[in-house]
Amino acid sequence: MNPSNTSVSFRPCDLRVMALLKGFVFIMESRPLLSWKISSDRTGFRQSAYRILAASDKAELLAGNADLWDSGRVESDRSLYVEWGGKELASRQHVCWQVTVWDENGMESEASEIAEFEIALQHNAEWEARWIHFDGNNPACSSPSPYFRHEFSCGKEIAKARLYVTARGLFEARINGKRIGNDYFVPGWTDFSQQIQYMSYDVTGSLKSGNNTIGAILGDGWYCGYLSGRRRNLYGAYPEFLARLEILYKDGTSEAITSGEGWKTATGPILYSDIYDGEMYDSRLEMPGWDDCGFDDSAWRDAVAGEHAAESPALVQKCCFPVRKIMEIPAVKLLRPRTDVCIWDFGQNISGWVRIKVKGYPGRLFTIRFGEMLNQDGTLYNLNYRSARSTDYYTTSGPLEQEFTWEPRFTFHGFRYAQVDGFQFSGSPDEIEVTAIVLHSELETTGSFECGQPKVNQLYSNICWGQRDNFFEVPTDCPQRDERLGWTGDAEVFCAAAAFNMNVAAFFRKWLRDQREAQFENGSGTHIAPNIFESGVEGSPAWADALVICPWTMYQRYGDESFLTENYESMKRWIEFQKTTSDNLIRPDLGFGDWLSLDDVKTPRPLIGTAYFSYTAHLVAETARILGRAADAAVFEKLSKEVAEAFRREFVGADGLMKTRNQTSCVLALHFDLLTPEQREKQIRLLEQLIRNNGNRLSTGFVGTASLMLALTNAGLTLTAYDLLLQEEYPSWLFSVNQGATTVWERWNSYTVKDGFGDVNMNSFNHYAYGAVAEWMGAVAGGISHAAPGGRELLFAAIPDPRMGYVKASLETPYGKASSFWKYEGERLCWQITAPANTSVKVLLPVSDPAGVKQNGAPLSGYERKNGLLLLSLPCGSYTFEF
C-alpha cells in the first residue's frame, strides 16, 4: 500500500461487500464479493490495477500485516464484485480491508479508508441453543406478547461479545435494560419451514463485569399472526425465541449464553400485537426493570425449551438491511370534522405508526385509528382496509399530571390520517402530541428527478413514497389492508424503476431467494413470495415471469452475476414448465391478465402469456451466454424464436395488425420484439392511433403500463409518451395528483373529487405498480441508462420536450454518481452530463445535424450516426452540449 501518497487526485472510496452492503455488516459467505468506487473528477480516469489487503483487525492492517489476504497488484479495471481470494473465511472471523488502485498512467492512489465485516454463524449446529416459548396463551387468537429473561455473570474483563438472535415471529432483544440494535420487524418474513433469518449484533459495550441480564419481547408477526384476511398460525401456533450470546474475555477464554432451560417467561403490558390489527398496550401492567439485574421474577414461569437449533430449518444471517425508523413527520393539520372528533393530518401517505404523548388518569384508554383518505364529511375513511382493524390502544397508568410517551412495537399501518380518541375525557387535543413514524426496509436513495412541471415532480415523489411504503421486508402490494403480500407481478413490472430510485440489490437478493423457495416442484411460479396459498393461479403470466425478469433486471442494474448464478436453475425450470404446458407454444387461458386495465377490448390472457414466454426464454438464453452455458443458450434462443413465430400465427391477422386491437396487445408485441419488420411498422401506427382516438390517454393495466412508455420511445413515438405523461384527465398519472394523491394508487380512479371512492373491495391508495413509469422518466426524460451491466458503460440519451421546461436527473450507480441536466435557453438546448470514474460513456444527441452543436464550447467532432442521430463515445467525465 501507499498510504502517504497525497500527490494524486484519485482514491478508492465507499467500500462495500456482497450485494453492495455498506458499513459494518455481518454476512455468511466464506468467499464474499468486494466492491469500491473511485473518487476522481478527472476526465477519462480508468483504473488499471488494484491491490486488496485484509487483516483480522485494524491494528494488523495498519501495521501492514495482511494476515487474511494480500491480493498483490492485480492488473484489472474491475472495481465491482471482486471475489475474496484469501483464506476461506469461517464463522466469527472479523475482517478489516482496504484497497489501493492504479490509474491508466500507472499512478498509485492513497489507500482507501478501512472497511469491516464479520462472518456470522454459518451452520445451525454452531448455535448449541434451543427454541423457547411461553405456553400460557391461546393460539386461536391474538394474545399477549411473551417476555423472556435470563440472568448470568461475567467474572472476567470482556474483550468482545456477539449476540446471534432470531425468532419464529418478531423479536426485540434487550441487555441490561437497553434495547439492542435499531432494527424492527426482525428477523423478517421468509417461508419459516425452509429458512429462518437471524440477526447478529456487536454487544461488547452492552455487557459489564459481574451480573448481566438478557431479555426479549416477541410478537406474532408473519409467523403466527393474521395473514391474508383472518387466517393465522400459517407457520406455527405461537412465537418462539432463539439466542446465542458469545463472550470472549481478554484472557483468551470464552463462554456462551444460550436460550434453553433456565430462562423465565411471562406476559406484560402488550395485550396483543398484530400486523393487520394493531397493538393494545396497558401501561398499568408494565414491569419496571424486567430486563435488568435484580428483578424479582419469582412469579414468572419457566420458559418451555423445545427444538434444538441444529434441527431447525436453515438459519441464515439476514442478507439485507431490515426495517428501521426512517423519519418522523409532524402533523400539518388538526382536523375537527365533528364535535369531539379530532384527526391529525400528516400530509403524506406512509407506512409506519404514530407516537403519542398524552396525559391520563389510571385506566384512561386512548384509541388510535388510521386512514389513507377522508370521507366527504371529513371523517376517517378506512373501509378499504377490509378486515384489518388497524387500530392501536394505549391505556395510561396515571397519575393525571404525568405525561406518557408511547409507540407500538410489532404492528404497522398504511395511513395519512390518524384519529385519536380518549382526550375527550381528560383534556384537550391541543395537549396531545402525535407524530408519524415512517418505517420501511432501509434503502439507500440512488435516483433523483426534477423538472419544470410541478405536477410531474409530485408524481415522482408519489412513486418514491409508494416504493418506500411497500418495500417493507418484502415488496408488498399495499401497506394498509388485510393483504400486504409479496405479489410477484407488482415487483416484476416495477423492479427496474425501483432500482433507479433506490439501491435494492440486497433487498431483491433476499426476496429472490423467497421466490425460489416458493416455486412449485413442477417449475411453475407463484404469484406471491413467500407463498402462503396452498392453491391458486399457478404460472400467471407477468407474475410467475418475475422468476426470470427480476434477477435479469437486477443483473443489468447492478452488474452482479450472482443474481444470475443463484437464480439460473429456477429460471430454466420456469421456461421448461411453460414449454410443457403450452399448446403448440401458445400459453393457456389463465392468470390475472392485464390487471385493472380500462380497455373495452380485453387483452387475451394467452396473448399475454405467450408474449412473456418468448421474452423470458430470450432472457434465459442471454443468461446462459453470460454464464458460459452455450448449449443452453442455443436451446432457449431457438425456443424464444419459435414462440415468437407461434405468437404471430395466433395473434397477428392477415393484415399484419394485432387481432386484439388495444393498447396492451400492441405494447407487448412491440416491446418484446415479437413482430416482423413490416408488422412492427403497422403496429406502431396502430398504437399511436389507439392512443389518439382515446384522447391522448392510456387504457392499460398493470402489465401494459409497465412497458407502454418505453415501447413508444423505441417506436419513435416519444412525443406521444410525453403526451401521456402530461395528461391530466382520467385515466392518467397526473389525474391522481390532481385528486391530492401523495402516493401511487392501485386504480386509475381509486378516488375522484366528482364521484368519490372506487370499489372498496380492492382500492389501495398506496400501490406502486403504475409507478413503473419512473424507469422511462429516468432513462428518456432524464436521459440516464445503462449501456452495460452495472453502468460500466453509461448511455445518455435524453429526448427533451419543451413542455417540461427542464429536467434534472441523477443516478448513483455502483461506480458512482451519473447526472444529467437539460434546459431550454430560448430556442437552444443546453445539456450537461457527468459520468463517474472508471466508466465509459455513450451520448446520443437528439439532433441529426452537427452544425451548430458545441461540446464544452467547441464544435462537435468524432461522432457517428445512429438512427439518424449523433452518437458520441467518450471517456468518463463532465460534458456540456449546446444545440
N, C-alpha and C positions, 0 to 999 in steps of 0.2 A: 504494500500500500504506500501511498504518498500523502500522508495526512497534512503535510506542511505546504503543499503546492497551492499557492494562492494567486499565481500569475495567470491562470486560465479562467475563462469566463463561463465554464460549464461545470456541473456537478450532478451526480445521481441523487435522486430525492424520492420521497413518497414510496418507500419500500413496502411491499405487500406480499402476502403469502396465500397460496391456493387461489380461490375464486376472488381475487382482489380484496382480501380482507386486510383492513388497516388497523394499526395499533397492536398492542399486546393481546394475542388471542391464543386459545387452546385449540389444537387440531388433533386428528388421529393418524394422519398419513405418515408412513415411515420414510417416504421419499416425496416431500412436498414440492410444490411449484413456487418459484420465487420470481417476483416482478419488481420493476422500478421504472420511474420516469427520469427524464434528464432536464434539468433547469438550464436553459440556454436561449438567448434571444438572437443568436447568430443565424443568419440565413444559410441554409444548406448544411446545418450540423448533422453529422452522421456518426453514430457510434461504430467504431471499428473493432473494438475488443473490450472485454470485461474481465474482472477478477473478483471472485467472491471469497471472503474469509468468514468462517463461522466458528464460534467457540462456545463453551458451556457456560461462561459468564462474561460480563463486560470487562472485568479486570484482565482476564486472559486475552481477550480480543484486543484491548488497548495496548497490552504488552507485546502484541504481535504473535501470540501463541494460538494459532487456529487449530485447537485440538479436535475439532469435529470435521472441518473441511477447509482445505485451501484449493480452490479450483485451478490455481495458476492462471497465467494470462491465456484467455480463450479468444481466438480470433473469430469474432462474430458480432453482427449488429443486433443480435437478439437481446431484447430487454424485457420480454414478457414470458412467463411460464417456463423459466429455466429449471429443469428438473434437478433436484438435490442429487449431488454426486459424491457426497461424503459417506461417512459411516451410516449404516442404516439406523434410523432413529427409533428408539424403544420408548415404551411408556415412561412418563415422568421426565424425559430429557428436556432440559431447558436449552434454548438455542438463541444466541446473540449473533447477528450477522450484519455485514456491511459490504458495500460494493464500490469498486473503483472502475472507471471506464476510460477508454482512449478514444479520441476523435479521429476523423478521417485523415488528419495530418500527423497522427501518432502522438499527439499531446495527451498527457495523463491528467486526470482530474484529481481533485481532493477526494478523499474517502467520504462516502455518504455518512449521514447520521446512523447510529446503531439502531437496528430494529430487533424485536424479540418475539418469539413464540415458544410454545411449550407443547409437548406431546402429552395428551391426556391418557386415560386408561384404554388400552387397545383391545382388551379381552374381558369378557364377563367374569371369568374366574378370578381376575385380579381384585375384584371388589371385596370378596370374602365378607359379604354383608347379606342381610335378609330383608325382604319387604315386610313392613309392619303396617298395621291398620287399627282403627278404632272399631270395635264390634258392637256399639250401642245404638246405631242409627237404623232407621227403616229405609232400605234402598229403593222402595217403591215410589218415593217422592223426595223432593229436595229436603235435606236435613242439615243440622248444624255442622259447621266446619270443624274437623278434629284438629286438636293441638297436640304436639308431641314435645317432650323434653327429655334431656339426659345430662346428668352432671358427671364431670370427670376432673382429674387433677393432672396438671403438668408439673412435674417435680424438677425440671431442668430448664436451662435457658434455651429458648426456642430460636432456631435458625430459619426455619421455613415451614409453612403449613399450607396444605391444599385441601379444599373441600370439593368432593365429587358428589353430586346430588341430583336426584330426579324424583319423579312421582308418576304414578298412574292417576292422572288428574292434574291439578296445578299445585305449585308449592310456593311458599315464601319462607326462606331459610333465615334463622336468627342465631347469633352467637353473642353471649354476654349482653343481652338486652338491646342489640342493634341489628337492623336488617342487613343482610348480606347481598351485595350487588344492587344494581338499578334496573333489573330485568323484571318484566311482568308476563303473566300467562306462560310461564315456563313450566315444564320443558317444551311446551308447544303441542302441536297436533300431528300425529302420524297414525298409521294403522298399528295400534298398540300390540296387535297379535303378531306383528312381524318385526318391528323395531321400535325402540323407545329412546328418544333423545335424552341426553343428560347435560348438565352444566358443570363447569369447573371454575373454581374461584381461588384466587390467592388470598388466604385469610391470615397470613402471618401477623398482620397488625391487629387482628381481632382477638387473638389469644393472649393470655398472660400467664406468668408463672403462678402456680397454685391452682385454685379451683376455677373451673370454667363450666359453662352451660351451653349446649347446643339445642336448638329447638326448631320447630317448623309448624306452619299452618297449611292445611290442604283445602283445596276447592275441588268441586266435581269436574269442572272444565269439560273438555270434549270427551273425556274417558267415560264418565257415567252420568253426566248431566243431560239435559234435554237437547236433542238434535233433530232437525228436520221435522218440525212440529212438536208433538208431545211424546216422542219416543225417547227413552232414556236407557241407561245401562247397556249401551251398544257394545262396549268393550269389557265391562266389568260392573260389579254391583256396588262397589264403594271405592273411594280413593285410597291409595297406598303410597308409602314413603320409603325411599331407599337412599342411604347416605354412607359415604366413607370419608372420614376426616383423617388425613395423614399428617403427622407431625414429625419433623426432622429436628433433632436437637443439635446444639453446637458441638457436643462431644462426639457427634457422628452416629449416635443411636437414633432409633425412630420407634414410633408406635402408631397404631391406627385405632380410631374410634369408629365403630360401625353400627348401623341400625340393626336391631335384632332384639333378643331378650334383654330385659333390664331397662327398657325405655318405658316412660309413663305417658299416658294419654288422657285427654278429657275434651269436652266441648266448652265453648265460651260464648262470647258476645255475637259471633256471626251465626245467626239462626238459620240462614241458608244463603247460598250464593250460587247463582246460575247464570250462564252466559246469556240466555234468552230473557230470563225473567227478572234479573236484577238481584240485589243483595238486601238482606234485612239484618240490621245491626242494633243491638240493645246494649248501650254503654253501661247499664247497671250491672251487666254480667261480666264486665272486664275483670281481668285477674292481674293486677299490677305486679310486675316482677316475675311473671311466669317463665320468661326466657332468660332469667339471670340466676345467679347463685343465691342460695339461701331461701328460695321459695319453698313454702310448705306444700308439697304435692301428695300428702298422705291421703287426700280424698280422690286422687286421680287413680284410674285403673291401670293395670299392666297392658301395654300395647301387645297385640297379637302378632307374633312373629310367624311369617308364612314362608313363601318360596325363597330359595337361595338365589342370589343374583346369577350364579353360574347356570341356573336352569331357566333363566328368563329368555324372552326374545332378545335379539341383539341390542345391546346397549351402545349407543353411538353418541359421540360428542356432537353437540349441535353445530352445524357447519355454516350457519348464517346468523347474523345478529338478530336477537329476539325482539319482541315487542317492548317498547320503552315509552316513557313520557317524553313527548317531543316538544310540546309548547303549552303555554297557558293562555287562555283567551278570556278577558273580562267581558262582562255583559255590555252591550252597546245600548240597550234599551230595557226599561222595566215596563211591561205592558200590563194594563188593567182592564181586560175586556168586560168583566163583570164585577159586581161587588164581592169583595173578599177573594177574588181570583187574581193571582199575580203570576206572570210568565216572564222569565228572563230570556231575552233575545241576544244571542252571541254573534249574530251577523254572518255566520258561516256554518254550513252543514259539516259535521265532523264525526269521527269515531272516538269514543272515549267515555268519560264520565264527568260529573261535576264534584267539586269540593265545596262544602258549605261551612260557614262559620255562623253558629247560632247560639242562642241562649234559651234555656227552658228549665222549668222545674222538673223534679224527678218523675219520669214516666211520660214526658211530653213527646209525642210521635210526630216526626217530620216526614212527609211523603214527597218524593221527587219523581215526577212523571216526565216523559220525553216525547218530542215530536219533531219531525222534519219540516212540517208546514202548519199553517193555521187555517181554521175554518173561516168562512166569510164573516162570521161574527167575532173573529179574533180569538176564539178559544182553540185549545190544542187539538190538532188533527193527528191521530195515530192509528186509525183503523187499518192502515196499510201494514202495520206491524203484525197483523193477523193474531196468532195465538201467543206471540211473545209479549209477556206482561210488561217488560222493560220498565220496571218501577223499583226504586230504591227506598228503603225505610230506615230511618235513624231515630232511635229513642234516647233522649238525654237522661243523664243521671243526676242533674242538678248539682249545686243549688242554682236558683234562678239567675243570680247575678254573674255566674261563671259562663265564660264563652267556650264553646266546644267547636273543634275543627274536625271534620270527618270526610273521608272519601272511601269508596269501596275498594276491594282487592281483586275479586275473581269474576267480575262481570264487565261488560262494556255495552255501550249504546250507540246507535246512529241517530244524531239529532242536531238541530239548530236551536231548538227552544226547550226550556226546562220550566215546568210548573212546580213550585214548592208550596206545600200546604203544611200547616201547623203553626205558623207565625200568628194566625188569627186569634189564637188562644193565649198568647203570652207576649205579644209585642207587635212591632210594625215591620213590614217588609224592608223598610229602609235600614233596619238594624241587622239584616241578614246580608252576608257576603257570599255570592255564588260565582264560582269561577269554573269555566270549562277547561278540562284537562284533555289534550289531544294525545291519543295513544295509537301507535301502529308499529309494525316492524321497522326498525331503524334502517333507513335507506338514505344513502348519500345522494343529494341532488346533483345531477350532472348536466341537465339541459336547461336552456332558458329561451324564451321567445317574447318579443315585444314588437309592436307595430304601431302605425298611426291610426288604427281603428280601435277605439277603446272597447267596443263590444267583442272584438276578436281577442283582445287581451284578456277580457273576462272569461271568454271561452277557454283559453289556455289555462287560466287559473282554475277553472272548474274541472278541467281534465286532470290537472296535477292533484287537486284535492280529492277527486274521485279515486285516484290511484293510492294516495296516502291512506285514505279511509278503508280501502278494501284490500290492501296488501297487509293483511293482519294475520301473520303466521302462514297462511296460505292465500292465494289470490281468490278472495271470496267474490260472490256476485253482488252482495249488499251487506251493510253493517247493522241493519236495524230490525228486520223481520225474523220470523222463525225459520231461517234458512242459513245464510252466511256460510255457504259451502264452497268448496274449491272447484267451481264449474270450469271444465276444460275448454269449452268453446269460447267463453269470455276471455280466458287467458290467451288462447290461440290468436284471436283476432287483435288483441291489444298488446301482445308481448313486444313487438317492435317499437311501438310508441312508448311503452314502459321503459325500455332500455335507453331511449332518448332522454326521458325525463329524469331517470334515477339509475343509480348503479344497482341493478337487480341480479347481478351474476350469481352471488351466493344464494340469494333468495330463490332463484329458479333452480339452482343446482339441488337444493333441498327438495323443492316441490316436484322436480322431475323424478326424483327417487320415489316420492309418494305415488307418482303416476305409474312408474314401472311396477311397483308393488301392487297397484290396483288392477293392472292389466289382466284380463282373463286368460286362462290357460290356452284357449284356442287362438289367442293373439288379438282378439278384439279389445278395443279401448273403452274405458268407462267414460261417463260424462261428468263425473266428479272425482276428485282425488284430494285426500283419502276417500276411498269409496265406502259408503255405508248402506248402499242399496243392494239387496240380495238379487234383485232383478230390475230390469228397466230397458231403456233403449240402448242396446249394445251396438257399438260401431256406428254411432250417429255421425254423419259427415260434418266436418269442421270441428266437432267436439273431440271425437277419437283421433282426428288428424293432429291434435296437439302433440301426440306421441312423436311425430316427425317434425312439425313446423317449429315448435318451441325450442328443442335442442338446436335445430339448424339456425334459427334466428339468434339464439344466444351465442353460438359459434361465430356468426357473422359480426355481431356487435362487439364481442369481446376477444375474439381470436383464440379462444382456449379450446384446443382439440379434445380435451377431456369431456366436454359436452357431447361430442360425437362418440367417443370410445365408450363412455358409460351408458349411452342410450342406443347404440347401434343395433344390438340384438333385438331390443324392444321395437325399434323402428322397422326392422326386417319382418318381424312377426306380424306387425300390423299390415304391411303390404301383402304378405302371403295370405293373411286372413281375407283381405279384400279380394284377392285373386280367386280363392277357393269358394267364396260365397257370392260371386258375381255371375250374372247370366250373360255369356258372350262379352264379358268385361264391362257390362253395364251394372252399376250398383243397384241394389233393391230399393223399394219404396219404403224407407224407414228414416227415422231421425226427427230432428226438430225443424228441418227446413231452414228457410231464411227468416229466422225468428223475429217476430214482431214487424215484419215488412208491411208496407202500405199498398203494394201493388194490387190492383184489382185482378190482374192475371198472376197467379201464384207461381213461383218457381218450382218445377217438379223436383221432388227430393232425389230421384235417380239422377237428374242432371247435376245437382249439387254434388252428390256422392261421386259420380264418375269424373267430374272436373277435378275434385280433390284427389281422387285415385291417381289420375295421370300426373298431377303436380307432385304429390308426395312420393310417388315412385321415382320421379326425376330427382327429387332431393335426396332420396336414399342412394340413388346411383352416384350423385355428386359426393355424398358422404363416403361411399365405398372407395371412390377415387382418392379422396384425401387420406383415407386410412390405408391405402395401398392394397386394396382388395379389388384388383382389376376384373376378375371373373364375375364377382358380384355386380360390379358397376355395369358391365356389359349386359347382364341379365336384366337388371332393373331399368336401364335406359331403353332397352328394347321393349320391355313391358310398358313403360311410360308412353312410348310412341304408339304402341298397339292400342292402348286405352284411348289415346287422343283420336286415333282413327275410328274407334268404336263410338266415341263421343260425336264425331262429325256425322257418322252414319245415322245415329239415333236422334240427334237433337238439332241438326242443321238441315234446312229444307233444300229442295232442288234449286231454289232461287238464291241460295248462298246465305240466307238470313236464318237466324235462330227461329225455330218453330215456336218457342215461347218468347214472345216479344215483350220483354220487360227489362228494366234496368239491370237487375241482378244477373239474369241469364247472359246478357251482353258483357257485363263486367267480368264474370268468371271466365268466359270464353277468351276474352282479350287478355286478362291479367295472367292467366295460367298458360297462355300461348298455345291454344288448342286448335287454331284455325289455319287454313291455307292462307297465303298472302291475299288472294282475291276475296276470300271470305272475311278476312280481317278488315279490309278496307270497307266492305259493306256494313260490317258490324259497327265500325267506328261511326259511320254516318247514321246508322240506326240508333245508336246510343245517344248521340247528340240530339237527334230528332225527338227521342222519348223524353229527354230532359227538357228541351224547349217546349214541347207540347204540354208538359206538366208545369209550365210557368216558371222554368228555371229552378225547379225544386226536385229534390231526390224522392225516391219512394222505396228505398232499400231497407232491409232489416239488418240484424247483427252480421250476417255473412256478407251481404253485398256491400254494406257501408265500409267494411274494413278495407276493401280493395278498390273502391269506387274512385277515389281521388288520384291514386297512382295509375290506375288504368286510364283515366282521362289524360293525364300528363303524358304517359307513354304513347298514347294515341295522337298526341299533338293537340289536345283539347284543354290545355291549361287555363285558357280564358274561361271555359265552361266550368272548370273546377273552382276558379275564383268566384264565379257567379254563385255557385253552391255555397261556398264558404261565407260569402257576404249576404246571402239570402236571409231575410228576417221573417218571412211569412212561413206559416206551418205548411209542410214539415221542413225543419232546418235546424242547424246547430244553434243559430242565434235566436231562434224562436224561444227556446227555454231561457236564454239570457234575458230576453225582454220580459219574461214572466217572473224574473227575480231569482233565477237559479244561481246557486253558488257551487254546485257540483253537476256532473252529467247525469241525466235521468235515464231510467230504464226504457221509457217510451218517448216517442217524439212529442206526444201530447199528454204526459203524465199529469199536467195541470195547465189550464188556460184561465186567464182572468175572466173570459167570457163564459165558459162552460163549467168551470170548476175542476174536480178531480177525475182522473181516469179510473179504470177498473180497479177497485180496491183489492181484488184478489191477487193482483200482481202489478204493483205500482210503486216501485222503489224510486226515491229521489236521489239515490247515490249509487249509480250503476255505471261502471267505467267503459263498457264495450263501445259505445259510439264515440268515445274519446280516441279511438284508433286514428282519427284524422290528425292527431299530433305528429304522427310519422311523416305525413305529407307536409305539414306546416314546417317541420324542421328541415326536411330534405329539399323541398321545392320552393316554398316561400322563403324559408331561411337559407336554403342553399347548401346545407352541410349533410353529406352522407359518406358512407364508407365505400371506397373502391376496392379495398382488400380487407380481409377479416381483421377485426380489432382496430381498424383505422390506420393500419400500417401505411396504406395509401389513402388519401382523402380526396373525395370528389366535391368540388364547389361548383354547383350548377343551379344557381338561383334563377328563377324565371319571374322577374318583377312584374307587378301590376300597379299602375299609377294610383289606383283606388286605395291601396294600402298605405300610401304616403312614404313609409319607410318600413324596413324590417331589420331588426337586430336579433341575432340568434347566436347561441354558443352551445358547445358540447364538450364536456370533459371526457375525452377518450382515454383508453388505458395508457396512451402515450403522453397525454397532456391536453391542454385546452385548445380547441379549434373555435374560431369565431368568424362571423360574417355579418356585415352591416351595409345595407344598401339604402340609398335615399335619392329622391329626385331633387335636383337643383335646377330649377327652370325646366328646360326640355332635356337636359343632360342627366345621366345617371352616374352617381359616384358609388363605387363598391369597394369596401375594404375587407380583406380576409387575413386570417392568421392561422397557420398550421404549426403544431408543436414540434419540438426537436425529435430527430430520429424518425421522421415520416417523410413521405414524398407527396406531391400534390398534382392533381388534375384540375384544371379550371376550364369550364365550358361557358364561354361568354355568350350571352343571349343576343348576339348580333352576327351578321354574315359578312359585313364589310369592315375590313380592318382600318380603313381610312378614318382618321379622327379618333381612334381608340388610343388611349395613353395608359401605359403601365408604369407606375411610380413616376409619373410626369414625363416619360419618354415615349416616343412612338412604339407601337406594338411590333414585336418581331418574334420569330421562332414558333409560329403557330401551325397547327394542322386544321383540317376541316372535318367536321363530323356532323352528318345530317344537315349540312348547310351552315352550321355554326362554327365558331372559332374555338379550337381546343388547344390548351397550353399544358405542357408538362414542366413542372417547376420543382425545385427543392423546397424544403420547409422554410417557413419564414413569414413575413408580413408583406402584403402587397395591396396597392390601391389601383383600381382601374376606373377610368372615366371614359364615357362614350355617350 
